[in-house]
């Protein structure tokens, strides 16, 4: 399970699959991500747009990089297990969720 520390920049590689296999994501796709509670309805973070040209991205193999800034992780409303929700509009909308852990930061 991936871990985010509140107050740190977070870079999260995510490989999306349809029917258990990778797929090609269009360079014109709109991809958004947000952290939610495990109930899938409580929003814990601001929504972020995924940069399709981010280093490490491999659209041909459905690998994206989700980034949250220091300010965005500081503002996360809870710690513990949560869900990273990713929505791809390409042009149809599909949504994926993956569990991750948010830990408190201890160094100011």
Helices and strands as residue ranges (DSSP letters): E 2-5, E 10-15, E 30-36, E 48-49, G 59-61, E 63-68, H 70-74, E 80-89, E 93-103
